[in-house]
Amino acid sequence: MNELITSEQGTLEYSKKLNSELLQPNQISQGLYKCSPLAKQLLAYVIADLKIMKWSNLNIETYETTFKTSDFVKALGKSRIGSKQKDLIKSALVELQKSYIAIDTGKKFETFSWVTHAVFSDVDHKINIEINHHLGQALVEYKHGFTTLQLIELGRLQSFYAMRYYEIALSWIGKKGKEGNKKGCWYFEYTVDELRKTFQLGDNEYSGRMTNFITKVVKNPLDEVNEKTNLTVSFDKIKDGKNVVGFRFNCSEKATSVQISKDTDKQQLDEIKVINEEQAELAYFKNRYPEEFAEALKIARQQNELPFGDSFEIAYEADAVEILKKQGLK
């Protein structure tokens, strides 16, 4: 028997997870906003754990999540929190209710406040955060372009700019090895003005010598990303004459160490490489196009009646990837 959950908003009629994995829409990753590093970490955690909830006393669905403070700090790879850290979290919650994100797709410009209601309970050590209803609806509508964020890597970063570069770089990972990029590499470009808008820099912030802007807003944050995460991001200046007008950010993932025994021969190594590449491609399509992948998987099952049923699920999934490729998705 399901536990009956009640609150000031009535009885909980249903609750469903917005995403099945730690995904963040690329529109959020590339959005125009600014906040403290702790507020950014809270946002990433909330979006990853967001639930669509329907309460009996409300006519609309809410977009919220409730979690233990200990779960939050563990997800970010941090140790247990004390009273000072609790005060910082409370300040971050206040900050999120005052701040906003702007999303500019080129066709439409929208602004959303982040949070409409937040509760920090010292009794059961839980945090409840309800995000703006319109933002919640937008997250549901963002069907294309999701990126898996590694929260523990985000937790290692101290600079807000480093966190933004980390999520922006990952939001472009779908271009890895494609459209002229070398295998395992991808890039993205921003003009100086676009960076200022993306990071919501004030008119007087780093408005003097370009060398200061490059050091504080580009080089130092990227050094932190390269040191503390699995990404390597370098940059090239884009110039108009002698003036720096933008940057090209060159990205790659650091190679993970592979344990190889002395008995592993060349053929086995080649097989391992192929399997890893296929698994990475499968994960990419499942995360980036969840609805399209589910439909392609149905088609693959209908087209190929394989023996032993679900024992050959990986074969169906491989066929689903090929179907999506033929549809032009990449």
C-alpha positions, -999 to 999 in steps of 0.1 A, spaced: 0 0 0 14 34 -10 21 59 17 -4 88 18 15 121 15 -2 153 25 9 190 28 -6 225 28 -13 219 -9 -35 188 -1 -29 152 -9 -2 141 -34 -20 126 -64 11 117 -83 48 124 -86 70 116 -116 107 122 -122 114 147 -150 145 129 -161 156 93 -155 193 103 -153 214 133 -142 205 153 -172 204 190 -178 189 207 -209 214 224 -231 193 255 -231 200 258 -194 237 250 -198 240 278 -224 216 302 -207 223 337 -196 226 339 -158 249 346 -129 249 333 -93 272 321 -66 291 288 -70 270 272 -42 237 284 -58 249 269 -91 256 235 -74 221 236 -59 206 243 -92 224 214 -109 213 191 -82 176 203 -82 173 200 -120 189 165 -119 163 154 -92 133 174 -103 98 159 -100 65 168 -116 39 167 -87 2 171 -86 -15 181 -53 -53 178 -48 -57 215 -37 -38 229 -67 -51 232 -103 -16 230 -118 14 207 -115 43 218 -94 80 212 -103 99 205 -71 122 182 -52 129 173 -16 163 159 -6 184 155 25 213 179 30 236 149 34 226 135 0 233 169 -16 268 171 -2 276 135 -10 265 140 -46 291 168 -49 318 147 -33 319 169 -2 321 160 35 294 165 61 282 200 66 283 221 98 264 252 109 284 275 87 277 255 56 240 254 65 239 292 67 256 293 33 230 270 18 202 291 33 218 322 17 220 304 -16 183 296 -14 175 333 -9 197 341 -38 179 317 -61 146 333 -54 160 367 -63 179 357 -95 168 346 -130 179 329 -162 174 342 -197 173 318 -226 179 332 -261 174 307 -289 178 333 -316 141 329 -324 128 336 -289 141 354 -258 126 343 -225 134 351 -188 125 329 -159 130 333 -121 146 302 -108 128 294 -75 93 303 -62 95 285 -28 122 269 -7 122 253 27 153 243 47 142 221 77 166 219 106 143 192 121 147 164 95 177 180 77 158 182 44 155 209 17 125 214 -5 128 235 -36 100 244 -60 111 260 -92 92 285 -113 62 269 -129 69 284 -163 105 272 -161 93 238 -152 70 237 -182 99 248 -204 122 220 -191 95 195 -201 93 211 -236 131 210 -241 129 176 -258 162 179 -277 196 184 -263 202 170 -229 237 165 -213 247 144 -184 264 165 -158 288 148 -134 278 164 -101 309 152 -83 331 171 -108 309 202 -105 314 199 -67 352 202 -72 350 235 -89 351 267 -69 347 294 -95 313 302 -110 330 308 -144 346 274 -143 313 258 -136 297 276 -165 325 266 -189 322 230 -177 285 228 -184 287 247 -217 315 225 -229 295 194 -221 264 209 -239 284 208 -272 298 172 -267 274 160 -294 298 175 -319 326 152 -307 344 137 -337 318 151 -361 314 179 -386 352 182 -392 362 176 -356 390 152 -349 381 120 -332 373 126 -295 374 164 -300 349 192 -304 347 229 -300 325 259 -295 329 296 -301 318 328 -283 324 364 -291 335 386 -262 300 402 -261 284 368 -260 305 357 -231 297 389 -212 260 382 -218 262 345 -209 280 353 -176 259 384 -170 289 406 -165 281 442 -156 292 471 -178 321 479 -155 333 443 -149 365 436 -167 358 464 -191 394 477 -191 424 459 -206 415 428 -226 444 410 -209 426 413 -176 393 399 -191 412 370 -207 430 361 -175 401 364 -150 371 353 -172 388 328 -196 422 315 -187 419 310 -149 385 293 -150 396 270 -178 428 261 -158 405 250 -130 383 229 -153 414 212 -167 428 205 -133 396 193 -115 374 176 -142 376 150 -169 376 177 -196 405 194 -212 395 228 -227 420 251 -244 412 284 -262 423 303 -293 418 340 -297 397 352 -326 410 386 -338 398 414 -360 430 430 -368 448 435 -335 416 434 -314 404 402 -297 367 398 -306 361 362 -295 374 328 -286 374 293 -299 372 267 -271 388 234 -280 375 205 -260 383 168 -253 378 143 -226 408 129 -207 415 93 -215 404 70 -187 430 45 -175 423 10 -188 435 -19 -167 452 -43 -191 467 -76 -180 499 -90 -195 477 -116 -213 457 -90 -232 466 -93 -269 462 -68 -297 430 -83 -309 414 -80 -275 426 -44 -272 409 -36 -305 377 -53 -294 377 -33 -261 381 0 -280 352 -9 -304 329 -19 -275 337 13 -256 330 35 -286 297 17 -293 286 21 -256 295 58 -257 275 63 -289 245 44 -274 246 65 -242 248 97 -263 217 89 -284 197 77 -254 205 109 -234 202 134 -262 170 120 -279 151 101 -252 117 101 -269 130 95 -304 152 67 -291 123 50 -273 103 51 -306 132 38 -326 136 10 -301 100 -1 -307 106 -1 -345 138 -21 -340 119 -48 -320 91 -50 -346 115 -53 -375 137 -80 -359 122 -108 -339 154 -121 -323 155 -153 -302 156 -153 -264 137 -120 -261 153 -94 -239 186 -113 -239 193 -95 -271 182 -61 -259 216 -46 -268 211 -57 -304 178 -39 -305 194 -8 -290 222 -9 -316 195 -11 -344 177 19 -328 209 40 -330 212 32 -367 175 41 -372 181 75 -356 212 81 -378 192 74 -409 167 100 -397 195 125 -397 199 128 -360 235 132 -348 
